[in-house]
């Protein structure tokens, strides 16, 4: 499955520590290989279809899966207290 990132997600990944950014990108790529398999630290978002949250330490990644065109779109990357606001 192809992976895309929103502009805000790319901006955030460029600002954080390189090791943490790489860990987040690696986790997203692992999920993209089979997005509907059970993954550790992944939770479905309530009230939204095909929207998920990945927990990566103190950071959260919100992403959506488009089943028709097979794209995993990373919508937001933020610290855990700010990602849902």
N, C-alpha and C positions, 0 to 999 in steps of 0.2 A: 504494500500500500504506500502511496506517495505521501510525503509529509510536507506541509506548508506552515509558515509562521506569519503571524500578523506583524505589522510594523512595530507596535508597542512591545510585543514579545521579543523581537530582534533587538530592539533598543535596550531592553532590560538585560538580555543575555550578554550584550556587549559591555554593560556597566558592572556586572557582578564579577567576582573572582573567576579567573579562567578555569580552575579545577572544578568549581561548582557548576559553571556553565556547561562544561564538557559532560559532567555527570548527568545533568538535566537532559542534554541533547541525546546522550547515549540511552537514557531511560525511555525517552520518547521514541527513538528508533526501534528499541526492543518491543515496545508496545505496538508500533506500526506494523511489525512483522505479522502479528495476529491480534488485532485490536479487541476482539470479542472473547478471547480466552481469559480465564481468571489470572490477573496480575496482582502481585503484592503492591500495596500502597495506592491502588486505584479504586475510586468509588464513583458510582453513577451520581450525577447531579439530580436533585429532586426537582420535578416540575419541568424538566427539559428532556426532550428525546435525543438520544445519541450524544449527550454531553457528559463529560467525565472530568474528574479531578485526580491529579497525580500528586502524591505527597513525596517531596524530595528534601528531607531534612527540615529546615525552617522555611522552605520555599514551596509554593503550590503552583501547579501548571493546570490550567483549564483548557480542555481541548474538545473539539467536536469531530465526529466521524460521519462523513458523507458516504453512505453505502452505495449509492448509484454510481458515482464517479470514482469511488475508492480513494478518497483523500482524507487524511488525518490532519485537521487544521488546528494548530496551537493558537488559541485565542489570547491567552494572557499568562504571564509569568510574574509572580509577585510574592513578597513575604507573606507568611501565613495570615497575619492580621489584616492585610490590605487587599487581598485578592478578591474578596467577595463584595467589596464596596463599590 
